[in-house]
């Protein structure tokens, strides 16, 4: 298989039917790095390694372990629980919608594949997954400014995690999107510039 760009989002396709893998790879290869897997067992072995895919397309009907069981395992593992799962199902197969969504699937695509539907649903859930990751990272950044912050009682510098003392502005700017503009409060104005005091 030719080398695929690593900067593209990654989609894992798990289907025991070679033809389905071929069709989905052809549909997605221009926009995504595609990892084809012919069994749930092979997929689990791959998912034990980094990096993890941004999305998984799982066939429901597979030998040994079906898509429901594989989805359940993904959602039961803290490493893989955030990976969006889209089920692949044939029109002739009875898909248990309630079970699929209870297990944590976000969507499904029917066979035979409609290229526009496949691309749209994969793209939607990749974007949602990325947005969720960004929000989670932003929340982590916000949390770094909560809790106990060591600050000098005299000069008001803040000690960072490495033991260095930083100006308050520098400390906050490095941990948020905040930017500072400087002014002078009325009390300091009266003390430093008494001639401009409003008293």
N, C-alpha and C positions, 0 to 999 in steps of 0.2 A: 504494500500500500504506500502511495507517495506521502512524503512528509507534509503535515498540515500545519498552518500557522498557529503559533501558541497564543497570540493575542486575541484570537476570536473566542467567543463563548463556546463552551464545550457541551455537546449533547451526547449522552449515552443511549444507544438503541439496543434493547434486549428483545430478540425475537428468534425463535428456532427456525423460521422459514427464511431461507437464503434470499428468495425473491423479494420479500418484504424489506429485508435489510438493504438490498441493492436499490430498491425504489426510494426508500427514505434517505439513504446516503446521497443519492443523486439529487434529491430535492433540497437537501440541507447543506451540501458540501461548500457552496459558495459563501454562505454566511456564518457557518459554524465549523468548529473542529468536531468531527464525528467519531465516536468510539462504538463500533459494532460488537455486540456480544450475542452468541448463539444459545446461551443458556443462563438461567438465573444464578447457577453456581459460579460460572465464569464471571458474571457481573459482580457478585459478592467479593470474589477474589480481587478483582480490579478496584473495587470500592474500598478495599482495605488499604490502598495506597493513595498517596497524594500526587497530583492535585485531584480534587473531587470535581465531577461534572457540574455544570450550572443547571442541568435539567436531565431527567431520565424519561425516555419513551419505553413503556413496558407492554409487551404483548400479554394478554390475559391467559390465553390457552397455550401452555408449554408443558412438556413432559418433566417429570421429577418434581419441579417446583413451579407453580403457576405465578402469574403476575400479582395476584392478591397477596400471596405469601411473601413474595419479594418486596412488595410495597410495605407490607407490615414490618418486615425486617429493617428496611431503610428508616422507617419512621420510629422504630424502637431503638435506634442507635443514635446517641447524641452527635456523632460525627457526621451522619448522613441525613438526619431528620429534617434539615432545612432544604434539601434538594427537592424542587418541584417534580411531581410525578404526573405524567400524562399517559393514560392507558390507550392501547391500540386494540380495537375490537372489530370483528367482522359483523356486518349487518345480520348475518345468519346466526351469530352467537348471541345468547341472552346475557347481556351484561347487567349485573346487579348494581345499579347506580348508587343506591343507598350504601351498600357495602363499600364500593369504590371510594366514595367521598368520606365515609366514616374512617377508612384506613388512612386517609390523608391525601388522596389524589386531588389534583386541582382541575383536571379536565380529561377529555378523551377525544381520540380521532377515529372515525370509522374507516373500515376497509370496504370497498376499494378506496384508495387514497385520493382525495381532492387536493391537488398541490396548493391552491390558495388557502384552503382550510388548515392544512398541516403547517404551512409557513406562518400564517397569522396566529395560530394558537401557540406554537413554539415561541415566536417572537414576543407575544404578549406576556407569557409566563417567565421568559428570560428577563424581560424588562422589569416585571414586578419583583422578581427575585433579587435583581441588582439594586432596585430602589430600597427594598427591605434591608439588604446588607448595608447600604449607605446610611439608612436611618439607625440601624443597630450600632454602626461605628460612631455616628454622631452622638448617640446616647452614651456610649462609652466615654467619648471626649468630654461630654457634659459632666459625667460622673467623676472625672478626674478633678473637677473643681468643687466637689462636695467632700464632706468629711472634715478632718482636722488638717489645717494648713499651717505649718510653722512660720510665724512671722516675727521679725525682730521688734521688740517693744520700743526701741529707740528710733531706728532709721526706717522701719516698716518694710525692709526687704524680706522676700519670701525664700525659704530654703527649698530647693527642688529635690527630686528623688536621688540625685547624685551627690547631694551635700553642698551644692553651690548656692550662694545667696544672690538672688536676682531682684531687680526693680519690679514692683507690682505690675507695671505695664508690660514688661517683657514676659513675665510669668504667664499672665492672662493671654497675651497675644499668641504665645506659642501653643496654647491649649484650646484656643477658640478662634472664631472669625471676628472677634471684637477688635476694633481699632480705637485709638485714643486721640482726643483733641484736648488741649490743656487750656485751662482758664484759672480763675482765682475766686475762691469763695468769699462772701462778705466779711467773715471773721478775719481771714488772713489778710484781706485787703486793708481792713482797719488797722491791723497790727503792723503790716509792712509799709503801707502807704497812708499814714494817718491824715496826710493833707487832702486825700480824696475821700475821707470818711464821710459817711452820710449822717453821722451822729451830730 
